[in-house]
Amino acid sequence: MYISGQKILSSGINNIVKKTVILILKLSVSSILFYFLISRVGTHTIINNIKALNLTAFLSAVGIYIVATYISSMRWNLLIHESIKTKRLFSLYMIGSFFNAYMPGIIGGDAVKAYYLSRVLKSVEHHASRTQHSTLDAFTIAIASVFMDRYIGFFALLIISIIAFPFGYQYLEGTHVKWLMPAVLAAFILGSLVVFKFRFGERIKFLFKIYEYFQLYSRKKGILFRAFLYSVIIQIFGITAVYILSRGISLNISFMSLMIFVPIIILISFIPVSISGIGLREGAFVVFLGTLGVPSHLAMTLSIVWFLSSVTASLWGLFEYLRFKAVLGSEVK
């Protein structure tokens, strides 16, 4: 018993050390990249550009983020198939956004969403849903639905990027960036095969239940297609926010140009080597918009104000978090 306790304690400490090291490495990458970029364009220039940002454009971008998050909640609802209102899932989505924005690398927003969803699922009566989900427990449904929500969103983003890539290839020809999309596509296909085709780790009891969820929804083609359409709409909303912000800093760039490059920029920011994509996203904006003749300082400013708009919108999640904790502390109604 004592030895077992020591092993658990040692394992816990090792996990904490591992997470701390990863966090420090990500902070280092973000800091180095951001410092490199801002040293090239000048801190005062960026600050002046942000000060000149049209407030209406910024608030519009904040509003678009919130609406897009609500649509994301509608998509998530399709993947849960339980008696849960979309507005409740919207609360969970905003809570996840808050943790992603204000506690990046410490507590993942998806983990928070899954935790609270499992609490909600346990607290409501859903006899008809139990028949639908067979032996799946609340925690399995929560984890699997969060994964599928992310997966379908990423798939839609990838499809948009693939469609747009040929139109932007002329700007990328002769650069190493031209290999990005083929590499991302190959990684996505390989990862999908490992998860869905080879069913890696299926013998583990928990993962077996996850695969049971995948099997259930693999037969629901209509629901998956609707979730995909929601994802496309969400991405278009995001691109629209960038377009409005570009106008807000007096940057003359076409919506179609942003349709080509913003999805690719988002894919780059997903690479898990920095905190919330900071540094990677700004660098991608500078590189891609630079091919269109956009000055580095304006490209970087656009990236920063877009990030700030999402961070501002995510503050809603703090209110939802405090409210949700109070409700769950007694009873979820």
N, C-alpha and C positions, 0 to 999 in steps of 0.2 A: 504493500500500500504506500509506504514512504517513498520507495523507488519510483512507483508510478506517479506519485505527486511531483517528485523532482523532475521527471520527464515532461510532464505537462507544463510545469513552470518554465523549464528550459526551452521548450517549444514556443511558449508564449513570448519569452524574452527574445528568442531568435526572430520571431515574426515581427516584433516591434523594431528590432535593430534593422531588419531587412527593409521594412516600410520606411524607416527614417533615412536610410542610405538612399533608397530610390527617390524619396522626396527631395533630399539634398541635391542629388544628381539632376533631377528635373528643374529645380530652382536654379541651379548653375547654368544649365543649357538656356533657360529662358532669359536669365540675367545677361549672359554673354551675348546672345543673339540680339536682345533688345538694346543693350549698350552699344554694340557694334553699329546697329542701324541708326540709332538716334545720334550717335557721335558723327555720323556722316551728314545728317541733315540739319542738326542743331536743335537743342532742346527748346530754345526760345522760339524758333520758327514753328515747331510743333504746337507749343502752348498758344502762340498767337493765332494759329490756324483753328485750334479748338475754340478759342475765345470768339472767333469770327463765325462759328457755326450757327446757322439759323436755328433758333430754339424750336420753332414749329416743326422743322424737319426732324430734329432730335426726338421730340415728343411723339411724332408720327411713327418713328422707328420703334420707340418703346411700345406704343399701342399695337403695332404690327406683330411684335414679338409675343405679346400677351394673347392676341387673337390666334396666332400660329400655335401657341401652346395649348389653347383650348381645342384646336383641331387635332393636335397630337393626342389629347385626352380622348377625343372621339375615336381615333385610331386604336388607342390602347383598349378602349372599351370593347371593341370588336374582338380583341384577342383574349379577353377574360371570360366573356359569355356568362357573367354572373349578374345578379340583381343589384347592380351598383350604378348609381346615377353618374353621368358624365361630369357634373359639377364637383362631385367628390373626388373623382380621378384628376380633375383639373387642379384641385387643392394639392393632391399628392405630387403632381407634375411640377407645380410651382415650388413646393418644398424641395424637390430634387434639384430644381434649377438654382435655388438659393444655396444649397450645400455645394453644388458644383462651382458656383460663382465666388462664394465667400470662404469656402473651406476646401479648395482644390487640393487633391493629393492627400488629404487627411481622412475625410469621410466622403465616399462617392455618392453622388446624387441618386444613381440607380439603385444602390444598396439601400438607401433610405426609403426610396419609393417602394421597393420590394418588401421591406420590413413592415411599413405602415399598411400596405395593401394586404399583407398576410393577416395583420391585426383586424383589418376591416372585414376580410372574408370570414374570419373566425367568429365575428360578432353579429353577422347577419344570417338570417334563415334563407337558404337557397336549395330547397329539396329538389326542385326540378333540375337545377344546375348540377347537383350531385350525380344525377343520372347521366348527364352529358359528360361529366368528367370522370366517371367511373370511380376508381380508387384514389384519384389525385387529391392530395391534401392541400390546404390553403397555402402553405409555404411553397410547395412545388408550383402551383398555379401562378403565384406571385413572381417567383424567379423566372419561370419559363416565359411568362407574358412580357416581362420587362426585356428579356433577351430578344424575343420575337419583335417587339416594338422597335428596338434598336436595329435589329437585323433588316427589317423591311424598310426602315428609314434610310439606312445605309445603302441598301440595294437600289432604292429609288434615286438617291444621290449619285450612285455609280452609273446608273442608266442615263441620267441627264448628262453626266460628264462624258460618257462614251459618245452620246449623240452630238454633244457640243465640240468634242475634241478635234474632229476633222476640220471644223470651221476655224479653229484657233491654231491649227498646226503650222500654218504659214508663219506665225509670229514666233513659234518655238523651234522651228527648224534650225539645226546647227547648234542647239543647246542640249545639255544633258537632261533638261526637263522633259523633253519629248518622250523619254522612256518611262516617265512616271505612270501614265495611265495604263500601259501594258503591264507594268509591274504590279500596280494595285489590283488590276483585273485578275491577274494570275494568282495573287495572294488570296483574293476573295474566293475564287473558284476552288483553290486548294483547301482553304478553311471550311468552305461549305461542304466539300466532299468528306472531310474529316468528321464534321459534326453530323451531317444528315445521311451520308451514304455509308461510310465505314462505321458510324455510330461508336466513336471512340469512347471508351469508359463505360459502355452499356452495362457491364457486369456489376458495376457499383450500384447499390440499391437506389440511391438518390438520383443518379444520372439515368437509371432505367425509368424512373418516374417522369423525368424531364422528356425522355424520348417518347414516352407514352403520350405526353401532351403534344409533341411534334406530330406523332402519328395521327392523333385526333384532328389536328388542324390541317394536315396535309390533304384531307378529304374535303375541306371547306374552301374550295377554290374561289367561290363568290366573295367570301369574307376576306380572303387574302388579297384579292384584286381590289376590293374597296379600300383596304388598308394601304395598298400601293398607291391608289389614286390620292388618298389623303396625304400621303408622303410627298407626292409630286406637288400638290397644292402648297404644302408647308414650305418646300424648297423655293417655290416661286414667291411666296410671301417674304422669305428671307432675302432673296435677290432684290425684291422691290424695296425692302428697307435699305439695302446698300445703295440702290439707285437714288432714293430720296435723300439719303445722307450725302451722297456725292454732289447733289444739287445744293445741299445745305452748306457746302464748303466751296461753292462756285466752281465745281469741277465738271467740265463738259465731257461726259462719256455716255455712250449709247447704252440703252437697256440690253440690247442684244450682245454687246461686248461683255457686259456683266453676266449674262446668261451663259456665256462661253467659259469665263474664267472663275467666277465665284464658286461654282460647285467643285472645281479642281482645288481651289484655295481651301475650301472646307475640308476636303479629303486630306490635304497636307497637314492641316491643323489637328487632325485626328491622330497623327502619328504620336504614340505615347512616349515622347522623349522630353516633353516640356510641361509646364504647369498651364492647364487650360489653353494650350496652343499658343501661349504668349511667346513672341519671338518668331516662331514658325509662321504664324498667320501674317504678321507684319512683313516678314521677309518675302512671303509669297505674294502679297499685295504689291510690294515694290518691284519684284521681278516680273510678274505677269502684266500689271498695268503699265510698267515701264516699256513693255513691247508696243504699247499703244501710244507712247510718247508722254505719258503722265509723269510729272516730276516726282522724285522719290519722296519729298516732304509731304506732298498731297496724298500720295498713295498710302504712306504710313499713317497720316492723319485720318484717312478714311477707315483704315483698319482699326485704329484706336477708338474712334467715336462709335463704330459699329459694336465693338466689344463693350464700350461703356453703356450703350443703349440696352444691351442684353443684361448687363450687370444691374442697371437701374431697374429694369423690369422685374428682375429676380428678387428684388426687395419685397415684392408682394408675397413671396414664399415665406418670409420671416413671420408675417402676420398669420399666414395659413398654418405654419408650424406651431406657433404658440396656441392658436385656436384648436388645432387638431389634437395637440397633446392634452389640452384641458378636456376635450370631449372624450378622447380615448381613456383618459384617467378615470372617468366614471362609466360612460357607456356610449358607444357609437350609435347614433340614431339615424 
